[in-house]
Amino acid sequence: MAISDYLALISSQHRHRPKFMAVMEAILAPLCGIDNVLQEMRCAFDLDSAVGVQLDKTGEWIGRSRRLSVPLTDVYFSWDADTVGWGQGVWKGPYDPASGMVSLPDDAYRNLLRAKVAANDWDGTIPGAYTIWGAAFAATGSIILIQDNQDMSMVVGIAGVPPDAVMCQLLLQGYIPLKPQGVRVAYFAVTPSTDPDAAALFAWDCDSAGLAGWGTGNFPQILYPS
């Protein structure tokens, strides 16, 4: 609240006294300042709006660091290269090692933290898996599909908007382990289309946002985890 909001609560009996009003304004000014700072801190450390060191601190609370133990390769922008071309690859910073990315940019780190939060609240069921995968990929526009192979392995389909180069590498290197313990991801089936309106995966006799039949659905690009 602003100082004027508090001063408006003073009764008419005292409102016309300038010295009293000046004293009240002097008392309220630091209190309103503290309240405004606290409101700004809530946004500064919110997962959806935090950036930089504030997002790093939020990551510490969640339990996931921005720094990677294994560098992400094939993520830097390069001309005429699949998956890392214009609008797909990440610009290499002046202090980034040539061997690969070791520190995630804010957008990728935020998605990784969302996945960690969702995994911490997962009950291990397939319906629950759809919920947490959806939460992790909600901001990307991707549609997640899960196939249980009944042999302690699963296939994860990604339709809609394909993940960018950084997210693909995070998936392949196991930084987003949204699966039951002991179950392995056999492979990721990723839509090759960059048009979200025509990026459903092929499946016989299916018609949904993520799956479509012959002539409409796309045969996936198969990515195997490391």
C-alpha positions as CSV (number, residue, x, y, z in Angstrom):
1,M,0.0,0.0,0.0
2,A,1.0,3.6,-0.6
3,I,1.4,6.1,2.2
4,S,-1.7,7.9,1.0
5,D,-3.7,4.8,1.5
6,Y,-2.8,4.8,5.2
7,L,-3.3,8.5,5.6
8,A,-6.7,8.2,4.2
9,L,-7.7,6.1,7.2
10,I,-7.1,8.9,9.6
11,S,-10.4,10.4,10.9
12,S,-11.6,13.8,9.9
13,Q,-11.0,15.0,13.5
14,H,-7.2,14.9,13.0
15,R,-6.8,15.0,9.2
16,H,-6.8,18.8,9.1
17,R,-3.8,19.1,11.5
18,P,-0.7,19.5,9.4
19,K,1.8,18.7,12.1
20,F,0.0,15.5,13.1
21,M,-0.3,14.4,9.4
22,A,3.4,15.2,8.9
23,V,4.4,13.0,11.8
24,M,2.2,10.2,10.6
25,E,3.7,10.4,7.1
26,A,7.3,10.3,8.6
27,I,6.4,7.2,10.6
28,L,4.7,5.4,7.7
29,A,7.3,6.2,5.0
30,P,9.9,3.6,6.1
31,L,7.2,1.0,6.9
32,C,5.7,1.4,3.4
33,G,9.2,1.2,2.0
34,I,9.9,-2.1,3.8
35,D,6.5,-3.5,2.6
36,N,7.3,-2.6,-1.0
37,V,10.7,-4.2,-0.8
38,L,9.2,-7.4,0.5
39,Q,6.6,-7.4,-2.3
40,E,9.4,-7.0,-4.8
41,M,11.4,-9.8,-3.2
42,R,8.5,-12.2,-3.7
43,C,8.6,-11.5,-7.5
44,A,12.4,-11.5,-7.6
45,F,12.6,-15.0,-6.2
46,D,9.5,-16.5,-7.9
47,L,10.3,-19.4,-10.2
48,D,8.3,-17.8,-13.1
49,S,10.0,-14.4,-12.9
50,A,13.3,-14.8,-11.2
51,V,16.5,-14.2,-13.2
52,G,20.2,-14.4,-12.7
53,V,21.4,-14.9,-9.1
54,Q,17.9,-14.8,-7.8
55,L,17.0,-17.8,-9.9
56,D,20.2,-19.5,-8.7
57,K,19.0,-19.0,-5.1
58,T,15.6,-20.4,-6.0
59,G,17.4,-23.4,-7.5
60,E,19.3,-24.0,-4.3
61,W,16.0,-24.2,-2.4
62,I,14.6,-26.6,-4.9
63,G,17.7,-28.7,-5.0
64,R,19.1,-28.3,-8.5
65,S,22.1,-26.3,-9.5
66,R,22.5,-24.3,-12.8
67,R,26.0,-25.8,-13.2
68,L,26.2,-29.1,-15.1
69,S,28.5,-32.0,-14.1
70,V,28.7,-33.1,-17.8
71,P,28.9,-30.3,-20.5
72,L,26.0,-30.2,-23.0
73,T,27.4,-30.7,-26.5
74,D,25.7,-29.8,-29.8
75,V,23.8,-26.8,-28.4
76,Y,25.7,-23.8,-29.7
77,F,24.4,-22.0,-32.7
78,S,26.0,-23.0,-36.1
79,W,25.1,-22.1,-39.6
80,D,23.4,-24.8,-41.8
81,A,23.4,-27.4,-39.0
82,D,20.3,-29.4,-38.0
83,T,18.8,-28.6,-34.5
84,V,21.2,-25.8,-33.8
85,G,20.6,-23.5,-36.8
86,W,19.0,-20.1,-36.7
87,G,16.4,-19.8,-33.9
88,Q,17.4,-23.2,-32.5
89,G,21.0,-23.1,-31.2
90,V,22.2,-21.1,-28.2
91,W,24.7,-18.3,-28.7
92,K,28.1,-19.2,-27.2
93,G,29.1,-16.6,-24.6
94,P,32.6,-15.1,-24.3
95,Y,33.5,-17.3,-21.3
96,D,31.7,-20.5,-22.3
97,P,34.1,-23.4,-23.0
98,A,34.2,-24.8,-26.5
99,S,33.7,-28.3,-25.2
100,G,30.1,-27.6,-24.3
101,M,27.7,-25.7,-22.2
102,V,28.4,-26.0,-18.4
103,S,26.0,-23.4,-17.1
104,L,22.3,-23.2,-18.2
105,P,20.7,-20.0,-19.4
106,D,17.7,-18.8,-17.4
107,D,15.0,-20.2,-19.6
108,A,16.4,-23.7,-19.7
109,Y,17.3,-23.6,-16.0
110,R,13.7,-22.5,-15.2
111,N,12.3,-25.5,-17.1
112,L,14.7,-27.8,-15.3
113,L,13.6,-26.5,-11.9
114,R,9.9,-26.9,-12.9
115,A,10.7,-30.6,-13.7
116,K,12.5,-31.0,-10.3
117,V,9.5,-29.5,-8.4
118,A,7.1,-31.8,-10.3
119,A,9.3,-34.9,-9.7
120,N,9.3,-34.2,-6.0
121,D,5.5,-34.3,-6.0
122,W,5.1,-37.4,-8.2
123,D,3.3,-40.5,-7.1
124,G,4.9,-42.8,-9.6
125,T,1.8,-43.4,-11.7
126,I,1.4,-42.8,-15.5
127,P,-1.4,-40.3,-15.0
128,G,0.8,-38.5,-12.5
129,A,3.7,-38.6,-15.0
130,Y,1.5,-36.8,-17.6
131,T,0.9,-34.2,-15.0
132,I,4.5,-33.5,-14.1
133,W,5.8,-33.8,-17.7
134,G,3.0,-31.3,-18.7
135,A,4.1,-29.0,-15.9
136,A,7.8,-29.2,-16.9
137,F,7.0,-28.5,-20.6
138,A,4.0,-26.2,-20.2
139,A,6.0,-23.1,-21.2
140,T,7.5,-24.7,-24.3
141,G,4.2,-25.7,-26.0
142,S,5.4,-29.4,-26.3
143,I,2.9,-32.2,-25.9
144,I,4.2,-35.2,-24.0
145,L,3.1,-38.8,-24.7
146,I,4.1,-41.8,-22.7
147,Q,4.2,-45.5,-23.7
148,D,4.8,-48.1,-21.0
149,N,6.5,-51.1,-22.7
150,Q,5.7,-53.4,-19.7
151,D,9.4,-54.5,-19.5
152,M,10.7,-51.8,-17.1
153,S,11.2,-49.4,-20.0
154,M,9.2,-46.5,-21.4
155,V,9.0,-44.4,-24.6
156,V,8.5,-40.7,-24.3
157,G,6.9,-39.0,-27.3
158,I,7.2,-35.2,-27.8
159,A,4.7,-33.7,-30.2
160,G,3.6,-30.1,-30.7
161,V,6.6,-27.8,-30.5
162,P,9.9,-29.8,-30.6
163,P,12.3,-29.1,-27.7
164,D,15.2,-26.8,-28.4
165,A,18.8,-28.1,-28.5
166,V,19.4,-27.4,-24.8
167,M,16.3,-29.2,-23.6
168,C,17.0,-32.2,-25.9
169,Q,20.5,-32.6,-24.4
170,L,19.1,-32.3,-20.9
171,L,16.7,-35.1,-21.7
172,L,19.3,-37.3,-23.3
173,Q,21.8,-36.9,-20.5
174,G,19.2,-37.7,-17.8
175,Y,19.0,-34.3,-16.2
176,I,15.2,-34.5,-16.3
177,P,14.7,-38.0,-14.7
178,L,10.9,-38.0,-14.7
179,K,10.5,-41.7,-14.5
180,P,10.2,-44.4,-11.8
181,Q,13.4,-45.7,-10.2
182,G,14.6,-48.7,-12.1
183,V,12.7,-47.9,-15.2
184,R,14.7,-46.7,-18.2
185,V,13.7,-44.5,-21.1
186,A,14.3,-46.6,-24.2
187,Y,14.2,-43.6,-26.5
188,F,12.5,-40.2,-27.1
189,A,10.3,-39.9,-30.2
190,V,10.4,-36.2,-31.2
191,T,8.3,-34.6,-33.8
192,P,10.4,-33.3,-36.7
193,S,8.0,-30.5,-37.6
194,T,8.5,-27.0,-36.3
195,D,4.9,-26.0,-37.2
196,P,2.9,-26.6,-33.9
197,D,-0.3,-26.9,-35.9
198,A,1.1,-29.9,-37.9
199,A,3.4,-31.5,-35.5
200,A,1.4,-34.5,-34.2
201,L,3.2,-37.9,-34.2
202,F,1.9,-40.6,-36.4
203,A,-0.3,-43.3,-34.9
204,W,-2.9,-45.6,-36.6
205,D,-6.5,-44.5,-36.2
206,C,-5.7,-41.6,-33.8
207,D,-6.8,-38.0,-33.9
208,S,-5.7,-35.8,-31.0
209,A,-3.5,-32.9,-30.3
210,G,-0.4,-35.1,-30.1
211,L,-1.3,-38.1,-32.4
212,A,-2.7,-38.2,-35.9
213,G,-3.3,-40.8,-38.6
214,W,-1.9,-41.5,-42.0
215,G,-1.1,-38.4,-44.1
216,T,-1.3,-36.1,-41.1
217,G,0.9,-37.5,-38.4
218,N,4.7,-37.2,-38.6
219,F,7.2,-40.1,-38.3
220,P,9.3,-39.2,-35.3
221,Q,13.0,-38.4,-34.9
222,I,14.4,-41.1,-32.5
223,L,16.7,-39.8,-29.9
224,Y,18.5,-42.3,-27.6
225,P,19.6,-41.4,-24.0
226,S,23.2,-41.3,-23.2
